[in-house]
Amino acid sequence: MTELAPTPVRLSISGASCQGCARKIRAALAELAGNEDAIDIDLDQQTVTLPPDTDADEAARRVSEAGYPAEVMAADSCPLPANGPAPAAPIASTSASGPQVQLAVTGATCASCVRTIEGALMSVPGSQGAHMNLADNTATVFGNADTPALIAAVESAGYGAREIEDPDTIDERKQQEDQRHYRELLIKMAISLGLGLGLMIWGMGFGDMMVTASNQSTWLALGGLTLVVMLATGGHYFTGAWKAFLHHNANMDTLIALGTGTAWLYSIVVASVPALVPEMARHVYFEASAMIIGLINLGQALELRAKGKTSQAVRRLLDLRPKTARVIRDDQEIELPVAQVMVGDRLRVRPGEQLPVDGEITEGETRIDESMLTGEPMPVAKAVGDRVSAGTMNGRGAIVYKATQVGSDTALAQIIALVKRAQASKPAIGRLADQISAVFVPTVMLIAVFSALVWYNFGPQPAVVHMMVAATTVLIIACPCALGLATPMSVMVGVGKAAEYGVLIRQGDALQNAGKLDLVILDKTGTITEGHPTLTDLEARDGDTRQLLALAAGLERHSEHPLAEAIVTRASADNIEPVTVTGFDASNGKGVSARFGDSTLRLGNRRWLEQHGVDLSPLESAANRISNNAGTPLFLARDQEALGVLGVADAIKADSAAAIQRLHDAGIRVMMVTGDVEATAAAIANQVGIDDVRSEVLPENKASIVSDMHQRGFRVAMVGDGINDAPALAAADVGFAIGTGTDVAIESASITLMRGSLHGVVDAIEISRATVRNIHQNLFGAFIYNSLGIPVAAGLLYPLWGILMNPILAGAAMSLSSVTVVTNANRLRLFQTSEKRRNQ
């Protein structure tokens, strides 16, 4: 009987969306698995596979503690394919990993609201993770929870919610809703402020805000009018506070409702039964209640207007999508909505038009502006066989092309999805506000009660008035709106700004970590260099370079090696006819040989030819010159006679040296890791200004170099093509996948560069630093505001200078703090990288 192989341990996880998440999970399981290489994480399937002898329950516990809810899977729930797990696809998924539901949420205003909503969503059965983004008022829930149950949970917590069924229309719909809400807030603001100012002017004109026997009935009537206006213009605050109370929560609505409600209730008691309070304390604050709500509505309107600017990057991308396409079917040209274009359709694009879908040119040639994809300002020449992308702008040539990707599969659609997902992500620094909000509002309420007691027992007369003013002012000024907006607003603008430069940041942590880097490790081929070899040198012993190239091309046209392609391409360009050979044979890693007439031609490396008795000393100086210029010398011999040497090199990109200098200017050390020979690696490093070189490194060993640099205390970025470099990209603090066109969204990298330039790495680092600096400014402002505002509101300055803050001033200050945070975040929209500033 055949013995069955041990069954691997499999975990179902949720919330892991990138290789940064995978690295954290590996770190949590490293001790259990014994070897990180034995841990296989499939982000698409949201699974972790471990060796058979692993403690499954302990593994699930450790992964859950790392922030990714995990469960042990049944042995037959998702069997591995016979050949093991499939490798990660090079093109990134445009949706977050695992099942998810997206909700549009209304009524959330602060960090406490975010915490309440996330808690409500997590309480629904089947919900494995929830994230609320206050900046665009959306929530994402991972798992298999029932959508109506999720909506009901949000509504029962005091907020509104609806499912986002079509992400393509949500932005336009949200913009319309925001405009409507903005107008409503302005109307409510005008009504409440109008009443408040009217009451203030009336009181000042008719003897102040004190209740007397002659004006008691008037104040009672005005109190009723104030209540109607409060409920009409600020009723949602009281409703939200009541629902939060029912769920044993407290949020911004709680503070506003308590503050304004206390002021109104005190005033109505004074107006109804003035005998209950001393004569000098018969002061009403109806105008304060109305004006506070008006000022808060004004602040939210200004905040909403400013927040609308933060999503301009996504809206600009959405505007790039043409609505119709000119499709050729049955030799007839018809105009169809883009949604009806199918893969395989032929489309005609005239000069100056945008391309509706991705495809491959079949007729014509042109130049296409791809700046919206790559950030590269110069149009790119395109001809038959070249790939083109949706949203790019055609130049002066007319083309016909075949659709290869449509709908959500186009490069533009993937970019929009990646930008949105990154804007909704929450970096580690953003979780600080969530942690604070868990205790902030209850603490403020205790401070308000404590202040009231101190004023009542130790304050000057009328003590009851001072008590009420201090408690109300503390409640109003302490609203954590600014704290909740500090991080998501900056993240939205920063990610959008990066997209403008052709840098796709896939998650918030990468945005935060990129600015902390002090070592960047670069792959050579395709990163520093162009990625494809060209023939750079020809040295024939008899001086006949054309014959030398004809012989070499005759050999290499039978080979599929990239170096062979460079030789054959050069011969074709020089109109040299390759010789005819027979008996072609390739020796892997050494060279090629074939019969030419009665002799044997060999083309290959030095060691291989010398093993066949060829004397290469006459070509020594030419070979050294090629090696010193970062080329690879290939020797050609007939039998034992050396005929010449050919130099093949992967040309350095024109802007690599300038980009590396920018990294140095930013205080970052640069290392190159390559599988190339030492002489070639050293020559390239010399030309571009690399600090440290590791040559002849196998792809699987690059990750160990990253780990070694970690152990030495460096914060490491890895820049590569995302395929051979995938382990190193995953091991780095930040992985940069570098490429062009649509083949760029590499799963192993947390940041994707749309253009094949190292300038994108520096752009990402500079944008990261600017964004994190902006977040720090916002958090500092919010913390300082509350740290200074609450003591002043409680009356700390009264014993020194007799200053007690008016509740109306507290309402204005609270609203102003939120507007200040949003405005500061919008400053990022004006940010320019050092390269752009230099080129202006």
Disulfide bonds with the S-S distance in Angstrom:
none
